[in-house]
Amino acid sequence: MSGGIDSSVAAALLSEKGYNVFGIIMKLWDGREVSEAPNSRSCYGPDETSHIELANRVALKLGIRLHVIDCSEEFRKEVLEYVRHEYQSGRTPNPCVVCNQKIKFDVLMQKAEKSGLAFDYFATGHYCRVEYTKEADRYLLKKGSDPLKDQSYFLSSLSQEQLGKTLFPIGTYTKNKVREIHHEHGIDAFERPESRDFVSEGYRSIIGESRPGRIIDSRGNLLGEHAGIADFTVGQRKGLGISSLVPLYVLGIHPDTGDITVGEKEELLTTECAVSKLNWIAVKQLEEPMVFDVKIRSTHPGAQALVTPTGKTMVKVAFYEPQMAVTPGQTAVFYYGDTVIGSGTIDV
């Protein structure tokens, strides 16, 4: 429970169905200083106390217990260090995917059980669905019924074991319906902004100093200099610190030299990429080339592509139409209709 609309309604719906419900919330901030004022919508920072207080007020309103589970040490090791390493390596991390896989659906569950909180199912307020298929003897992750709120992308790294123990009570609801239920239970008085960023902009203490270098165009011409590669991501247009008669975008980040390559929008188009660190959900292993809809970031609508295994740990993705800003470090998710087949990390 976060105190937000979605997790609050998830808890309320389960209680109405007769489940014995209690809430758990993660404590993630380890008390270390941050470089700027906290963002009240962020997951990590000293404003965490207000989030816990709000979740407790919601729990009291619903008549359930709330337990705070300290995951700060594991969060720093598995998520913050991962974020730092990826940016330092010239890649763009996906902390929400990693946090779901390693912290929320793993460490949090394990710590709850070890503390004596016995439970049969772990439920969250994500907009997605889980179904079991006897034919394949597998749990399937499917898109939420509300296409505008679907969050299956962020859960695409979950294992069969994790999916088998998880319930998504609002997965078949629209956001508008969830708001109605929220109001009916009288918990809208506690409402806060529903979405929370990973961290607010400017948390430089997490990433640290990164390698400075040149800003060059695709022909190698010097256009300027920059203070650190961690300030950039492929596809970025704003904040480049250079002037140009035409809009320029980040085409590539080169941690070995510190160079940032920029170019015009058309230069961002690509037809293929490599994807590693695979997690298959609907199948045990991809044995032959298959056509899927592939999302290369959470806001991407998905594009049809031929996905070809090049080994047990990597696939080649060949898009039917060129895609914009395929970004190393981001998550690629393979869909067949509304079913997540699997996912992995873009290497390009």
TAQUI-V47775 format. One record per pair of residues at least 6 apart in sequence whose C-alpha atoms are under 7 Angstrom apart, sorted by the first residue. I is the first residue (numbers start at 0). J is the second residue. D is the distance in whole Angstrom. If there is no record, write none. Layout:
# TAQUI-V47775
i={I/I}
j={J/J}
d={D/D}
This chain:
# TAQUI-V47775
i={0/0/0/0/0/0/1/1/1/2/2/2/2/3/3/3/4/4/4/5/6/6/7/8/8/8/9/9/9/9/10/11/12/14/20/21/21/21/22/22/22/23/23/23/23/24/24/24/25/25/25/25/26/26/26/26/26/27/27/27/27/27/28/28/28/28/28/29/33/33/34/34/34/34/35/35/37/37/37/37/38/39/40/40/40/40/41/41/41/41/41/42/42/42/42/43/43/53/55/57/58/58/68/68/70/74/78/78/78/79/82/82/83/83/85/85/86/86/87/87/87/88/89/89/89/89/89/90/90/91/91/91/91/91/92/92/93/93/95/96/96/96/99/100/100/104/120/120/120/121/121/121/122/122/122/123/123/124/124/124/125/125/125/125/126/126/126/126/126/126/127/127/127/127/127/127/127/127/128/128/128/128/128/128/129/129/129/129/129/130/130/130/131/131/131/132/137/137/138/138/138/139/139/139/140/140/141/141/141/141/142/142/142/142/143/143/143/143/144/144/144/144/145/145/152/152/155/155/155/155/156/156/158/159/181/208/209/209/209/210/210/210/211/211/211/211/211/212/212/212/212/212/212/213/213/213/213/213/213/213/214/214/214/214/214/214/214/214/215/215/215/215/215/215/216/216/216/217/217/217/222/223/228/228/232/233/233/233/233/233/234/234/234/234/234/235/235/236/236/236/246/247/247/247/247/248/248/248/248/249/249/249/249/250/250/250/250/251/251/251/252/252/252/253/267/267/268/268/268/268/269/269/269/270/270/270/270/270/271/271/271/272/272/272/272/272/272/273/273/273/273/273/273/273/274/274/274/274/274/274/274/275/275/275/275/275/275/275/276/276/276/276/277/277/277/277/278/278/278/279/279/279/280/280/280/281/281/281/282/285/286/287/287/288/288/288/288/289/289/289/290/290/290/290/291/291/291/291/291/291/291/292/292/292/292/292/292/292/293/293/293/293/293/293/293/293/294/294/294/294/294/294/295/295/295/295/295/296/296/296/302/303/303/304/304/304/304/305/305/305/306/306/306/306/307/307/307/308/308/309/326/327/327/327/328/328/328/329/329/330/330/330/330/331/331/331/331/332/332/332/333/333/333/333/334}
j={6/7/22/23/24/54/24/50/54/50/53/54/57/190/191/193/181/190/193/124/123/124/57/177/180/181/123/124/168/169/20/61/168/20/63/63/64/65/64/65/66/65/66/67/68/66/67/68/67/68/69/70/67/68/69/70/71/43/69/70/71/74/43/44/45/47/71/71/202/204/201/202/203/204/201/202/44/45/46/199/199/46/192/194/195/196/195/196/197/198/199/195/196/197/198/197/198/189/65/186/64/65/107/111/107/102/94/97/98/205/92/94/205/206/91/92/92/229/209/228/229/254/228/229/252/253/254/327/328/232/326/327/328/329/328/329/329/330/153/153/154/156/154/156/157/161/164/165/166/164/165/166/165/166/167/166/167/167/168/169/150/167/169/170/143/148/149/150/169/170/141/142/143/149/150/151/167/170/140/141/142/143/167/170/138/139/140/141/162/138/139/140/137/138/139/138/159/281/159/162/163/280/281/338/338/339/151/337/338/339/149/151/337/338/149/150/170/171/170/171/172/173/172/173/297/332/332/339/341/342/278/342/280/280/187/227/227/228/229/227/228/257/225/226/227/228/257/224/225/226/227/257/258/221/223/224/225/257/258/259/221/222/223/224/225/258/259/260/221/222/258/259/260/261/260/261/262/260/261/262/241/241/252/257/249/249/250/251/324/326/248/249/250/267/324/248/249/247/248/249/263/261/262/263/264/261/262/263/264/259/260/261/262/260/261/262/267/259/260/261/258/259/260/259/323/324/321/322/323/324/321/322/323/317/318/320/321/322/316/317/318/315/316/317/345/346/347/313/314/315/316/345/346/347/313/314/315/343/344/345/346/312/313/314/343/344/345/346/312/313/343/344/312/313/342/343/341/342/343/340/341/342/339/340/341/339/340/341/340/308/308/307/308/305/306/307/308/305/306/307/303/304/305/306/303/304/305/306/333/334/335/301/302/303/304/333/334/335/301/302/303/304/331/332/333/334/300/301/302/331/332/333/325/329/330/331/332/329/330/331/318/318/319/316/317/318/319/316/317/318/314/315/316/317/314/315/316/314/315/315/345/345/346/347/344/345/346/344/345/342/343/344/345/342/343/344/345/341/342/343/339/340/341/342/340}
d={5/7/6/6/5/6/6/7/5/7/5/4/6/7/6/5/7/7/6/5/6/4/7/7/7/6/7/5/5/6/7/7/7/6/6/5/5/6/6/4/6/5/5/6/7/6/5/6/6/5/6/6/7/6/5/6/6/6/7/6/4/6/6/6/7/7/6/5/6/6/7/5/6/6/6/6/6/7/6/7/5/6/7/7/4/6/5/4/5/5/6/6/6/5/6/7/6/7/6/6/6/6/7/7/7/7/6/7/6/7/6/7/6/4/6/6/7/5/6/7/6/6/6/7/5/6/5/5/5/6/7/6/5/6/5/6/6/7/6/5/6/7/7/6/5/7/5/6/7/6/5/6/6/5/6/7/6/6/7/6/6/6/7/7/5/6/5/5/6/4/6/5/4/6/6/5/6/4/6/5/6/6/6/5/7/6/5/6/7/6/5/7/6/4/6/6/7/7/6/6/6/6/6/7/6/6/7/5/4/6/6/5/5/6/5/7/5/6/6/5/6/7/7/5/6/6/7/7/6/6/6/7/7/7/6/7/5/6/6/5/6/6/6/5/4/6/6/6/6/7/7/4/5/7/6/4/6/7/5/6/6/6/5/5/7/6/5/6/5/5/7/6/5/6/5/5/6/6/6/6/7/6/7/6/7/5/6/6/6/6/5/5/6/7/5/5/5/6/5/7/6/6/5/5/7/5/5/6/6/7/6/4/7/5/5/6/6/6/5/7/6/5/6/6/5/5/6/5/5/6/5/5/7/6/5/7/5/6/5/4/6/6/5/7/7/7/4/7/6/5/6/6/5/5/6/5/6/6/5/5/6/6/4/7/5/5/7/7/6/7/5/6/6/7/6/4/5/5/6/6/4/7/7/5/5/7/5/7/7/7/7/6/6/6/5/4/7/6/5/7/7/6/4/6/6/6/7/7/6/6/6/6/5/4/6/6/5/6/5/5/6/7/6/6/5/6/6/4/7/6/5/7/7/7/6/4/7/6/6/7/7/6/6/6/5/4/6/6/5/6/6/6/5/6/5/5/7/4/6/7/7/5/5/6/6/5/6/6/6/7/6/5/6/6/5/6/6/6/4/7/6/5/5/6/5}
